[in-house]
């Protein structure tokens, strides 16, 4: 390390790991503080950096028609460690980028341990970072230690919001009855490292589905502590039994939708609902139940999930669980470079800022690291254009809902995945080559292509580069 004071990053999850990498790559010393294994959490199982505690999917890798796929592409262009390690540890998942969770964490940990500008300190920061640390990135995620959370709350004078995030079960592949289940991706779509047959599908008929829904609704769930009772769920990660309680057909049009799949064991009969399992490790020995995050008690999970055809003898490597997430009211508290307005030496990154998802958390960490490095080096780093995926996401976090609140409307800031709804509208609607108006699916796809083309051009201009070509999969 150089003799200058290091920048401190608190939290060794995806956001903290990415922030530390960006600082180190800028030639600056950084100390990455991670409390595990000194202090564990309700969700983590190892002491590895960037451990994935829920799904192993980074979601769609389509950079032309999907906002998260575009975010993947932007992060790769900006030298993301998380994306590099994700690409190196991918497992088949249709059109998604999914990773071997253990291999991915090992790769991130090894890269940071080997970097000459990085020191990893295994210690808990219990309370606000010392005043002598003049540049700090807090990336402690949804499971921020109580002492630090209280310090932040006292400093801002505002209550942190909270929601529940649930974990899906993982099943041993060799315990699945492939005489009833089959391999197929929805609509046979192949993705990075995939073949178009990357999911295991378990079919239910109408009677089986009705019995399954009733069991979910009636099943024994974990009880909440008094302080948890009023905490809302994030709609992007609802427990499956909560979805079932919203109506008997909800799951059929959500994670159990049967569309785009044909049962080779009975090809003339369409399933009423289908449970999909996605590969969870590089060996292909573990599969997670897609969309089956749950707060059912463990014994109930085993009993109910074994009523699914093909899973009658399922052996679970991990059962589902539930933990509380906390995040800041970022539009009120953070500036455009993710600094805390009340104390600008502190920056925040990751889920604690109110973004949702692995990739989004790492993306915010990437920019927090770059902002901190530029500030230390006396450089001016302009925020990313809001026409990029990264810029749109940061714009939502740091500016969302402020004008509405000033007008007296109730506060409505909630966790958010990147999506095209966060992008500024196009100047004009795309038209067909002959100049005619587009409709339906053609119109929607043309709009997405126009948004992603504009985003790539905006990022190139921000970087001072020529526009990047489309990835091979999107050409």
C-alpha positions in Angstrom: 0.0 0.0 0.0 1.0 3.6 -0.5 1.6 5.9 2.5 -1.6 7.8 2.0 -4.6 7.3 4.3 -6.8 4.5 3.1 -10.4 4.7 2.1 -12.5 2.4 4.4 -15.2 0.1 3.1 -17.5 -1.4 5.7 -19.1 -4.6 4.6 -17.8 -7.5 2.4 -20.9 -8.3 0.4 -21.3 -7.7 -3.3 -21.5 -3.9 -3.0 -18.5 -3.6 -0.6 -16.4 -6.0 -2.5 -17.0 -4.1 -5.8 -16.4 -0.7 -4.1 -13.1 -1.9 -2.6 -12.0 -3.3 -6.0 -12.8 0.0 -7.8 -10.8 2.0 -5.3 -7.8 -0.4 -5.4 -7.9 -0.4 -9.2 -7.7 3.4 -9.1 -4.3 3.0 -7.3 -5.5 3.9 -3.8 -5.2 1.9 -0.6 -8.4 0.5 0.8 -9.3 -1.4 4.0 -12.3 -3.7 3.6 -13.9 -4.4 7.0 -16.0 -7.6 7.2 -17.4 -8.8 10.5 -17.7 -12.5 9.5 -16.6 -14.9 11.0 -16.2 -12.8 14.1 -19.9 -12.1 14.0 -22.4 -14.1 11.9 -25.7 -13.1 10.5 -29.1 -14.8 10.2 -28.6 -15.4 6.4 -24.9 -16.0 5.8 -23.3 -19.5 6.1 -19.7 -18.8 5.3 -17.0 -16.1 5.9 -16.4 -15.6 2.1 -16.7 -12.2 0.6 -19.7 -11.6 -1.8 -21.6 -14.6 -0.5 -24.9 -15.1 -2.2 -27.6 -15.7 0.5 -30.7 -16.0 -1.7 -30.9 -16.9 -5.4 -27.8 -17.7 -7.4 -29.2 -15.8 -10.4 -28.0 -12.4 -11.7 -31.2 -12.5 -13.8 -31.4 -11.8 -17.5 -28.2 -11.3 -19.5 -30.1 -9.8 -22.5 -28.5 -6.3 -23.0 -30.9 -5.4 -25.8 -34.3 -6.0 -24.3 -33.8 -6.2 -20.6 -32.7 -3.5 -18.1 -30.7 -5.8 -15.9 -29.0 -7.3 -18.9 -28.1 -3.7 -19.9 -26.8 -3.1 -16.4 -24.6 -6.2 -16.7 -23.1 -4.8 -19.9 -22.4 -1.4 -18.4 -20.7 -2.9 -15.4 -18.5 -5.1 -17.6 -17.4 -2.0 -19.5 -16.6 -0.3 -16.2 -14.3 -3.1 -15.0 -16.7 -4.8 -12.5 -15.1 -7.5 -10.3 -18.5 -8.9 -9.6 -19.4 -9.4 -13.2 -16.0 -10.8 -14.0 -16.3 -13.4 -11.3 -19.9 -14.1 -12.2 -19.0 -14.7 -15.9 -16.2 -17.0 -14.8 -18.5 -19.1 -12.6 -21.7 -19.2 -14.6 -24.0 -22.2 -14.6 -26.7 -22.9 -17.2 -29.9 -20.9 -16.6 -31.8 -20.3 -19.9 -31.6 -16.6 -20.7 -30.3 -15.7 -17.2 -26.8 -15.4 -15.8 -26.6 -17.7 -12.8 -23.5 -18.7 -11.0 -22.0 -21.4 -8.8 -22.4 -19.5 -5.5 -19.4 -21.1 -3.8 -17.1 -20.7 -6.8 -18.2 -17.1 -7.3 -17.5 -16.1 -3.6 -14.1 -17.8 -3.7 -13.2 -15.9 -6.8 -14.1 -12.5 -5.4 -12.4 -13.3 -2.1 -9.2 -14.4 -3.9 -9.1 -11.4 -6.2 -9.3 -9.0 -3.3 -6.9 -10.9 -1.1 -4.3 -10.8 -3.9 -4.7 -7.1 -4.7 -1.7 -5.1 -3.4 -3.9 -2.1 -2.5 -6.4 -4.0 -0.5 -6.3 -5.0 3.2 -9.1 -7.1 4.6 -9.9 -6.5 8.2 -12.0 -9.2 9.9 -13.7 -7.0 12.5 -17.1 -5.5 13.4 -17.6 -1.8 13.2 -19.9 -1.3 16.1 -21.2 2.2 15.8 -20.3 5.1 13.5 -16.8 4.8 11.9 -14.1 6.7 13.8 -13.9 10.4 12.9 -10.3 9.9 11.8 -11.6 7.9 8.8 -12.1 10.8 6.4 -13.5 8.7 3.6 -15.8 5.7 4.3 -18.3 3.6 2.2 -20.9 1.9 4.3 -22.0 -1.2 2.4 -23.4 -3.3 5.2 -26.4 -4.5 3.3 -29.8 -5.5 4.7 -28.3 -7.1 7.8 -26.4 -4.1 9.2 -25.1 -4.7 12.7 -27.3 -3.1 15.4 -24.7 -0.7 16.7 -23.9 0.7 13.3 -27.6 1.0 12.4 -28.3 2.9 15.6 -25.3 5.2 14.9 -26.6 6.0 11.4 -30.2 6.5 12.7 -28.9 8.9 15.4 -26.8 10.8 12.8 -29.6 11.2 10.3 -32.4 11.8 12.7 -34.6 9.5 10.5 -35.8 6.0 11.0 -34.5 3.5 8.5 -37.2 1.7 6.6 -37.3 -2.1 6.6 -38.8 -5.1 4.7 -38.6 -8.9 4.8 -36.5 -10.8 2.3 -37.1 -14.6 2.1 -34.7 -17.4 1.0 -35.8 -20.3 -1.4 -35.0 -23.9 -0.6 -32.2 -25.9 -2.5 -32.8 -29.5 -3.5 -30.3 -32.3 -4.2 -30.6 -33.1 -8.0 -30.4 -36.9 -7.5 -33.4 -36.8 -5.3 -35.7 -35.5 -8.0 -37.8 -38.0 -9.9 -37.1 -37.4 -13.5 -39.7 -39.9 -14.5 -42.2 -37.1 -13.7 -40.0 -34.0 -14.1 -38.1 -32.9 -17.2 -35.5 -30.4 -18.4 -36.6 -27.4 -20.4 -36.2 -23.6 -20.4 -39.4 -21.6 -21.0 -40.0 -21.4 -24.7 -36.7 -23.3 -25.1 -34.7 -20.1 -24.7 -31.0 -20.6 -24.3 -28.8 -18.1 -22.4 -25.2 -17.7 -21.4 -23.7 -21.2 -21.0 -27.2 -22.6 -21.5 -28.8 -25.1 -23.9 -32.5 -24.2 -23.8 -33.1 -27.0 -21.4 -31.7 -25.6 -18.2 -34.6 -25.8 -15.7 -36.1 -28.9 -14.1 -39.9 -28.7 -14.4 -42.4 -30.4 -12.1 -46.1 -30.4 -13.4 -49.2 -30.1 -11.4 -52.8 -30.7 -12.6 -55.7 -28.6 -11.4 -56.5 -30.8 -8.4 -52.9 -31.1 -7.3 -52.5 -27.3 -7.6 -55.6 -26.6 -5.5 -54.4 -28.9 -2.8 -50.9 -27.3 -2.9 -52.3 -23.8 -2.5 -54.5 -24.9 0.4 -51.5 -26.4 2.1 -49.5 -23.2 1.7 -52.2 -21.0 3.1 -52.8 -23.4 6.1 -49.2 -24.3 6.7 -47.4 -23.4 10.0 -45.4 -20.2 9.5 -42.7 -18.6 11.6 -44.0 -16.0 14.0 -42.8 -12.4 14.0 -41.4 -10.5 17.0 -43.3 -7.5 18.0 -40.9 -5.1 16.3 -41.1 -7.0 13.1 -44.9 -7.2 12.8 -45.4 -4.0 10.8 -42.5 -4.5 8.4 -43.7 -4.7 4.8 -42.5 -7.2 2.2 -40.7 -6.2 -1.0 -43.0 -7.3 -3.8 -40.1 -8.7 -5.9 -39.3 -11.3 -3.3 -42.6 -12.2 -1.6 -42.8 -15.5 0.3 -44.7 -18.0 -1.7 -47.4 -18.5 0.9 -48.0 -14.7 0.9 -48.6 -14.9 -2.8 -51.0 -17.8 -2.3 -52.9 -15.8 0.2 -53.5 -13.1 -2.4 -55.7 -15.4 -4.5 -55.7 -19.1 -5.6 -54.6 -18.1 -9.2 -51.7 -15.8 -8.2 -49.0 -18.4 -8.3 -50.2 -19.8 -11.7 -49.5 -16.4 -13.1 -46.3 -15.9 -11.1 -43.5 -18.4 -10.4 -45.7 -21.4 -11.2 -46.9 -20.3 -14.6 -47.1 -23.2 -17.0 -46.6 -21.3 -20.3 -43.9 -22.1 -22.8 -43.4 -25.6 -21.4 -44.4 -29.1 -22.7 -44.2 -32.2 -20.6 -42.5 -34.9 -22.7 -43.9 -37.6 -20.4 -47.4 -36.5 -21.4 -47.1 -34.1 -24.3 -50.8 -33.9 -25.2 -51.9 -32.7 -21.8 -50.9 -29.1 -20.6 -50.0 -28.8 -16.9 -52.2 -26.5 -14.9 -49.1 -25.2 -13.0 -45.4 -25.9 -13.0 -42.7 -25.6 -10.4 -39.2 -24.8 -11.9 -35.9 -25.6 -10.3 -32.7 -23.9 -11.5 -29.1 -25.2 -11.3 -27.4 -23.8 -8.2 -23.8 -25.0 -8.5 -21.3 -25.8 -11.2 -21.4 -29.5 -10.6 -25.1 -29.6 -11.2 -25.8 -31.4 -8.0 -28.0 -28.7 -6.4 -31.1 -27.0 -7.8 -33.0 -24.2 -6.2 -36.8 -23.8 -6.3 -37.4 -20.7 -8.4 -39.6 -18.2 -6.7 -40.1 -20.4 -3.6 -38.8 -18.1 -0.9 -40.8 -18.9 2.2 -41.5 -18.3 5.9 -43.0 -21.7 6.4 -41.4 -23.7 9.3 -38.8 -26.2 8.1 -40.9 -29.3 8.9 -43.8 -27.8 7.0 -41.6 -27.0 4.0 -40.5 -30.6 3.7 -44.1 -31.9 4.1 -45.7 -29.5 1.6 -43.0 -29.3 -1.0 -42.8 -33.1 -1.2 -46.4 -33.1 -2.5 -45.1 -31.6 -5.7 -44.9 -34.3 -8.5 -41.2 -35.2 -8.9 -40.3 -34.0 -5.4 -42.0 -36.7 -3.4 -38.5 -37.9 -2.2 -36.7 -34.6 -2.4 -33.7 -34.1 -0.1 -33.0 -30.5 0.8 -29.5 -29.1 1.0 -31.0 -25.9 2.5 -34.5 -25.0 3.5 -36.1 -21.6 3.1 -35.8 -18.8 5.6 -36.7 -15.2 6.3 -34.7 -12.2 7.5 -35.3 -8.5 8.0 -33.8 -6.0 5.6 -33.1 -2.4 6.4 -32.5 0.5 4.1 -32.2 4.3 4.2 -34.7 6.9 3.0 -32.0 7.7 0.4 -33.7 10.5 -1.6 -33.8 12.5 1.6 -30.4 11.5 3.0 -27.9 11.0 0.1 -26.5 13.4 -2.5 -25.9 12.5 -6.2 -22.6 10.9 -5.4 -24.1 8.7 -2.6 -22.7 10.8 0.2 -24.6 11.3 3.4 -25.8 14.9 3.4 -25.5 15.1 7.2 -21.9 13.9 7.2 -20.3 13.8 3.7 -17.3 11.7 4.7 -19.7 8.8 4.7 -21.0 7.2 1.5 -23.5 4.4 1.2 -23.7 1.5 -1.3 -25.7 -1.6 -1.9 -29.1 -2.7 -0.5 -28.9 -0.3 2.4 -29.4 2.5 -0.1 -32.8 1.1 -1.2 -31.8 -0.8 -4.4 -32.8 -4.4 -4.7 -30.9 -7.3 -6.2 -27.4 -8.6 -6.4 -26.5 -6.8 -9.6 -28.0 -3.5 -8.5 -26.2 -3.7 -5.2 -22.9 -4.3 -6.8 -23.5 -1.6 -9.4 -24.1 1.0 -6.6 -20.9 -0.3 -4.9 -19.0 0.2 -8.2 -20.0 3.9 -8.5 -19.5 4.6 -4.8 -16.0 3.3 -5.1 -15.4 5.4 -8.2 -16.8 8.5 -6.5 -14.7 8.0 -3.4 -11.5 7.4 -5.4 -12.1 10.5 -7.6 -12.7 12.6 -4.5 -9.5 11.4 -2.8 -7.5 12.1 -6.0 -9.0 15.6 -6.4 -10.7 14.7 -9.6 -14.1 15.6 -10.7 -16.3 12.6 -11.6 -19.6 13.6 -13.1 -22.6 11.4 -12.2 -23.6 8.9 -14.9 -26.2 10.1 -17.4 -29.7 9.1 -16.2 -30.2 7.6 -19.7 -27.8 4.7 -18.7 -29.0 1.8 -16.5 -26.5 2.7 -13.7 -27.4 6.4 -13.9 -31.2 5.7 -13.9 -30.8 3.4 -10.8 -28.7 6.0 -8.9 -31.1 8.7 -10.0 -34.0 6.7 -8.4 -32.1 6.2 -5.2 -30.9 9.7 -4.8 -33.8 11.7 -6.3 -36.9 9.5 -6.3 -40.0 10.9 -4.7 -38.4 14.1 -3.4 -40.6 16.4 -5.3 -43.7 14.5 -4.3 -42.8 14.7 -0.7 -42.1 18.4 -0.9 -45.7 18.7 -2.3 -47.0 17.1 0.9 -47.6 13.6 -0.5 -46.8 10.6 1.8 -43.3 9.2 1.5 -43.2 6.3 -0.9 -39.6 5.3 -1.4 -39.3 1.5 -1.6 -36.6 -1.0 -2.7 -36.3 -1.1 -6.5 -34.8 -3.4 -9.1 -33.4 -1.7 -12.2 -36.2 -1.5 -14.9 -37.0 0.6 -17.9 -39.5 2.5 -15.9 -36.6 4.3 -14.2 -35.3 5.6 -17.6 -36.2 9.0 -19.0 -38.8 8.7 -21.9 -37.6 8.7 -25.4 -37.8 11.9 -27.4 -39.9 10.1 -30.0 -41.6 6.8 -30.4 -39.8 4.2 -32.6 -41.4 3.5 -35.9 -41.3 0.7 -38.5 -38.8 1.0 -41.3 -41.6 2.1 -43.6 -42.5 4.9 -41.1 -45.7 3.4 -39.9 -46.6 3.2 -36.2 -45.7 0.0 -34.3 -48.2 -1.8 -32.1 -48.2 -4.5 -29.5 -45.1 -6.6 -29.0 -43.2 -5.0 -31.9 -43.8 -1.5 -30.3 -42.6 -2.7 -26.8 -39.5 -4.4 -28.2 -38.6 -1.4 -30.4 -38.9 0.9 -27.4 -36.6 -1.3 -25.4 -34.0 -1.4 -28.2 -34.1 2.4 -28.5 -33.6 2.8 -24.8 -30.6 0.4 -24.7 -29.1 1.9 -27.8 -29.4 5.4 -26.2 -27.9 4.0 -22.9 -24.8 2.6 -24.7 -24.2 5.8 -26.5 -24.6 7.8 -23.3 -22.1 5.6 -21.5 -19.6 5.9 -24.3 -19.9 9.7 -24.2 -19.4 9.7 -20.4 -16.3 7.5 -20.8 -15.0 9.5 -23.7 -15.0 6.4 -25.9 -16.5 5.2 -29.2 -19.9 3.5 -28.7 -19.5 -0.2 -27.8 -20.9 -2.8 -30.2 -23.8 -4.9 -29.2 -22.9 -8.2 -27.6 -23.0 -11.2 -29.9 -26.2 -12.6 -28.3 -28.1 -9.4 -29.1 -26.8 -8.7 -32.6 
